[in-house]
């Protein structure tokens, strides 16, 4: 997916385990297919997972999760990853890596949510619980700052999508989000990457949330993105209401802006390399433009198109 991605395979994982965690080295190892873009994931035995950064930029996430996941976990209503082993560079692999407890469930998919009302309530409960955790000392969240920090990248992506989406409508919605009042409250804990690939469900209920590499403290608007990347429009307002009084019109507009920005940037980048990510980006753009009474220009369509 990335020009500077590190090659990672089962043999490398086996060597790293043998050198650093020999108690697990003889367990079966299987690469786990996912739409993740920063880490490669391997199932280890029946109840463990090995996670290795694909890129240098993901190496810092290891330390962040190792430090903060144990603090966050007790306050949250669903399981999150538990780091059982923190690996170090070795055997030609240049970055730290982790062994996690395996979490059961499957990723929900946009347009195929089984129990949307229940999932909306579960997501809101998770987000509210995360926000209530004491923020003192927490690291800045990856998307916890103002939207203007990604303005240049977002507008560049809009340019790349000319002829693919209604770029005029997308620009108008983006500028509305930029014009929304900024967050003037204290920073709160946010996950900041609540994509479907970072959620697990069992029987339509949220069963776990994974990948806290972008988590930290900041503007809570970035955690509103499931309203457009996963939940159907029919429960969007229920999701907002369940989040409580902290989601005023400005926060909602910034959340919609984050969802749109992420999708606009992801679509041209992953169009050929990550079909699931690209499909979700198309979905988000369509949902955001439809929710603001701006019908999208559907040039790229088709189930599973790259």
C-alpha positions as CSV (number, residue, x, y, z in Angstrom):
1,X,0.0,0.0,0.0
2,X,2.9,2.4,0.6
3,X,6.1,3.0,-1.4
4,X,8.2,2.8,1.8
5,X,6.4,-0.2,3.4
6,X,8.5,-2.8,5.1
7,X,8.2,-6.4,3.9
8,X,6.8,-8.6,6.7
9,X,6.0,-12.3,6.5
10,X,5.3,-15.3,8.7
11,X,9.0,-16.3,8.6
12,X,10.1,-12.9,10.1
13,X,7.4,-13.1,12.8
14,X,8.6,-16.6,13.7
15,X,12.3,-15.4,14.0
16,X,11.4,-12.4,16.1
17,X,9.3,-14.6,18.5
18,X,12.0,-17.2,18.7
19,X,14.6,-14.6,19.7
20,X,12.5,-12.5,22.1
21,X,9.5,-14.6,23.2
22,X,10.5,-18.2,22.8
23,X,7.5,-19.4,24.9
24,X,5.3,-18.4,22.0
25,X,7.6,-19.3,19.1
26,X,6.1,-22.7,18.4
27,X,2.5,-21.6,18.2
28,X,0.8,-21.6,14.8
29,X,1.2,-18.2,13.0
30,X,-1.2,-17.0,10.3
31,X,-1.3,-13.7,8.5
32,X,-4.6,-12.0,9.2
33,X,-6.2,-10.2,6.3
34,X,-7.4,-6.8,7.2
35,X,-7.8,-3.3,5.7
36,X,-5.4,-1.8,8.2
37,X,-2.9,0.6,6.6
38,X,-0.2,1.1,9.3
39,X,0.3,-2.4,10.8
40,X,0.6,-6.0,9.6
41,X,-1.4,-8.4,11.8
42,X,-0.7,-12.1,12.5
43,X,-2.8,-14.5,14.5
44,X,-0.7,-16.4,17.0
45,X,-2.2,-19.6,18.3
46,X,-5.8,-19.3,19.3
47,X,-5.8,-16.3,21.6
48,X,-2.8,-14.0,20.6
49,X,-2.0,-11.5,17.9
50,X,1.3,-10.1,16.7
51,X,1.3,-6.6,15.3
52,X,4.2,-5.1,13.4
53,X,4.4,-1.6,11.9
54,X,4.6,-1.5,8.2
55,X,6.1,2.0,8.2
56,X,8.4,4.1,10.3
57,X,5.5,6.4,11.1
58,X,3.8,3.6,12.9
59,X,6.7,2.8,15.2
60,X,5.7,5.4,17.8
61,X,2.3,3.9,18.1
62,X,3.8,0.9,19.9
63,X,5.1,3.0,22.8
64,X,1.9,5.0,23.0
65,X,-0.3,1.9,23.3
66,X,2.1,0.2,25.7
67,X,1.9,3.2,28.0
68,X,-1.7,4.2,27.7
69,X,-3.9,1.1,27.0
70,X,-3.6,-0.2,30.6
71,X,-4.8,3.2,31.9
72,X,-7.7,3.4,29.5
73,X,-9.0,-0.1,29.6
74,X,-10.6,-0.2,33.1
75,X,-12.8,2.8,32.3
76,X,-14.2,1.6,29.0
77,X,-17.4,-0.5,28.4
78,X,-15.8,-2.9,25.9
79,X,-12.4,-4.6,25.7
80,X,-9.5,-2.9,24.0
81,X,-6.1,-4.5,23.1
82,X,-4.0,-5.8,26.0
83,X,-0.2,-5.7,25.3
84,X,1.3,-8.9,26.5
85,X,4.7,-8.5,25.0
86,X,6.6,-5.5,23.7
87,X,9.1,-6.6,21.1
88,X,12.3,-4.6,20.1
89,X,14.0,-4.2,16.7
90,X,15.8,-7.4,15.6
91,X,16.6,-9.7,12.7
92,X,16.6,-6.8,10.3
93,X,13.3,-5.4,11.4
94,X,14.0,-1.9,12.6
95,X,11.0,-1.0,14.8
96,X,9.3,-2.1,18.1
97,X,6.4,-4.4,17.8
98,X,3.8,-6.1,20.1
99,X,2.0,-9.2,21.1
100,X,-1.6,-8.6,22.0
101,X,-4.4,-10.6,23.4
102,X,-6.7,-11.7,20.5
103,X,-10.1,-10.1,20.5
104,X,-13.0,-11.9,18.9
105,X,-15.5,-10.2,16.6
106,X,-15.7,-9.0,13.0
107,X,-15.5,-5.6,11.4
108,X,-18.9,-4.0,10.7
109,X,-19.4,-2.8,7.1
110,X,-21.0,0.3,5.9
111,X,-24.4,-0.4,4.4
112,X,-24.6,-3.7,6.1
113,X,-25.0,-2.8,9.8
114,X,-27.2,-5.5,11.4
115,X,-28.5,-3.6,14.4
116,X,-27.8,0.1,13.6
117,X,-29.7,1.6,16.6
118,X,-28.0,-0.7,19.1
119,X,-24.6,-0.1,17.5
120,X,-25.1,3.6,17.6
121,X,-25.9,3.4,21.3
122,X,-22.8,1.2,21.9
123,X,-20.5,3.6,20.1
124,X,-21.9,6.6,21.9
125,X,-21.4,4.8,25.3
126,X,-17.7,4.0,24.4
127,X,-17.0,7.6,23.2
128,X,-18.6,9.1,26.3
129,X,-16.7,6.8,28.6
130,X,-13.4,7.6,26.9
131,X,-14.1,11.3,27.2
132,X,-14.6,11.0,31.0
133,X,-11.1,9.6,31.6
134,X,-8.8,12.2,33.3
135,X,-6.9,13.9,30.4
136,X,-4.0,15.1,32.5
137,X,-0.7,14.0,30.9
138,X,-2.3,12.4,27.9
139,X,-0.5,12.8,24.5
140,X,-2.0,15.0,21.8
141,X,-4.5,13.0,19.7
142,X,-3.6,12.6,16.0
143,X,-6.8,14.4,14.9
144,X,-7.4,16.3,18.1
145,X,-6.4,19.7,16.7
146,X,-8.2,22.2,14.4
147,X,-9.3,21.1,11.0
148,X,-7.2,23.8,9.3
149,X,-4.2,21.5,10.1
150,X,-5.3,19.3,7.2
151,X,-6.7,22.0,4.9
152,X,-3.9,21.9,2.4
153,X,-3.9,18.1,2.1
154,X,-7.7,18.0,1.9
155,X,-7.9,20.5,-0.9
156,X,-5.1,18.7,-2.8
157,X,-7.1,15.5,-2.5
158,X,-10.2,17.3,-3.9
159,X,-8.1,18.3,-6.9
160,X,-7.1,14.7,-7.5
161,X,-10.8,13.6,-7.4
162,X,-12.0,16.0,-10.1
163,X,-14.3,14.0,-12.4
164,X,-14.8,11.4,-9.7
165,X,-16.9,13.3,-7.2
166,X,-18.7,16.6,-7.2
167,X,-15.7,18.6,-6.2
168,X,-17.6,21.8,-5.9
169,X,-20.0,20.3,-3.4
170,X,-17.1,18.7,-1.5
171,X,-15.3,22.0,-1.3
172,X,-18.4,23.8,0.0
173,X,-18.9,21.3,2.8
174,X,-15.3,21.4,3.7
175,X,-15.3,25.2,3.9
176,X,-18.4,25.1,6.1
177,X,-16.5,22.8,8.5
178,X,-13.5,25.1,8.5
179,X,-15.8,28.0,9.4
180,X,-17.5,26.2,12.3
181,X,-16.6,27.5,15.8
182,X,-13.6,25.8,17.2
183,X,-13.5,23.7,20.3
184,X,-13.3,25.9,23.4
185,X,-13.6,23.3,26.1
186,X,-10.8,21.4,27.9
187,X,-9.1,18.6,25.9
188,X,-10.7,15.2,26.3
189,X,-9.6,11.6,25.5
190,X,-10.4,10.6,21.9
191,X,-9.6,7.5,19.8
192,X,-9.5,9.7,16.7
193,X,-9.6,6.8,14.2
194,X,-13.0,5.1,14.7
195,X,-13.1,3.5,11.3
196,X,-15.1,0.3,10.7
197,X,-11.8,-1.6,10.6
198,X,-11.0,-0.5,14.2
199,X,-14.3,-1.8,15.5
200,X,-15.3,-5.3,16.3
201,X,-18.9,-6.5,16.6
202,X,-20.6,-9.7,17.7
203,X,-24.3,-10.2,16.9
204,X,-24.5,-6.6,15.9
205,X,-23.2,-5.3,19.2
206,X,-19.9,-3.5,19.7
207,X,-17.6,-6.1,21.2
208,X,-14.2,-4.3,21.1
209,X,-12.3,-1.3,19.8
210,X,-8.8,-1.7,18.5
211,X,-5.8,0.3,17.3
212,X,-5.2,3.2,19.7
213,X,-2.1,4.4,17.9
214,X,-3.8,7.8,17.2
215,X,-5.5,8.1,20.6
216,X,-4.8,11.1,22.9
217,X,-6.4,14.2,24.1
218,X,-8.0,17.0,22.1
219,X,-11.2,18.2,20.4
220,X,-13.9,15.5,20.7
221,X,-15.2,16.2,17.2
222,X,-12.9,13.6,15.5
223,X,-14.7,10.8,17.3
224,X,-18.0,11.6,15.5
225,X,-16.8,10.1,12.2
226,X,-18.8,6.8,12.6
227,X,-21.9,8.9,12.0
228,X,-20.9,9.0,8.3
229,X,-18.4,6.1,7.8
230,X,-20.6,3.4,9.3
231,X,-24.0,4.3,10.8
232,X,-27.0,4.8,8.4
233,X,-28.6,8.2,8.2
234,X,-31.7,6.8,10.0
235,X,-29.8,6.6,13.4
236,X,-27.4,9.5,12.9
237,X,-29.4,11.8,15.1
238,X,-29.9,9.1,17.7
239,X,-26.1,8.7,17.9
240,X,-25.7,12.4,18.3
241,X,-28.3,12.6,21.0
242,X,-26.7,9.6,22.9
243,X,-23.4,11.5,23.0
244,X,-25.0,14.2,25.1
245,X,-24.9,18.0,25.3
246,X,-21.3,18.2,24.4
247,X,-22.1,17.8,20.7
248,X,-23.3,21.2,19.7
249,X,-23.7,22.3,16.0
250,X,-20.1,23.4,15.8
251,X,-18.8,20.1,17.1
252,X,-21.1,18.2,14.7
253,X,-19.9,20.2,11.8
254,X,-16.2,19.7,12.6
255,X,-16.9,15.9,13.0
256,X,-18.5,15.9,9.6
257,X,-15.5,17.8,8.3
258,X,-13.1,15.2,9.7
259,X,-15.1,12.3,8.2
260,X,-15.1,14.1,4.8
261,X,-11.4,15.0,4.9
262,X,-10.3,11.5,5.8
263,X,-12.4,10.1,3.0
264,X,-11.2,12.6,0.4
265,X,-7.5,11.9,1.3
266,X,-8.0,8.1,1.4
267,X,-9.8,7.6,-1.9
268,X,-7.1,8.6,-4.3
269,X,-4.4,7.1,-2.1
270,X,-6.0,3.6,-1.6
271,X,-8.0,3.4,-4.8
272,X,-5.8,0.7,-6.3
273,X,-4.3,-0.9,-3.2
274,X,-6.9,-1.2,-0.5
275,X,-10.4,-1.8,-1.9
276,X,-12.1,-1.9,1.5
277,X,-10.7,1.5,2.5
278,X,-11.5,3.0,-0.9
279,X,-15.1,1.7,-0.8
280,X,-15.6,3.2,2.7
281,X,-14.2,6.5,1.4
282,X,-16.7,6.6,-1.4
283,X,-19.5,5.8,1.1
284,X,-18.4,8.6,3.4
285,X,-18.3,11.2,0.6
286,X,-21.8,10.2,-0.6
287,X,-23.2,10.3,3.0
288,X,-21.7,13.6,3.9
289,X,-22.8,15.3,0.7
290,X,-26.3,13.8,1.0
291,X,-26.6,14.9,4.6
292,X,-26.0,18.5,3.6
293,X,-28.4,18.4,0.7
294,X,-25.7,18.2,-1.9
295,X,-26.1,15.1,-4.0
296,X,-22.7,13.7,-5.0
297,X,-21.6,13.1,-8.6
298,X,-21.4,9.3,-8.7
299,X,-18.7,8.7,-11.3
300,X,-16.9,5.9,-9.5
301,X,-19.4,3.3,-8.5
302,X,-19.7,-0.4,-8.1
303,X,-19.5,-2.9,-5.3
304,X,-16.0,-3.8,-4.5
305,X,-14.5,-1.6,-7.3
306,X,-10.8,-0.8,-6.6
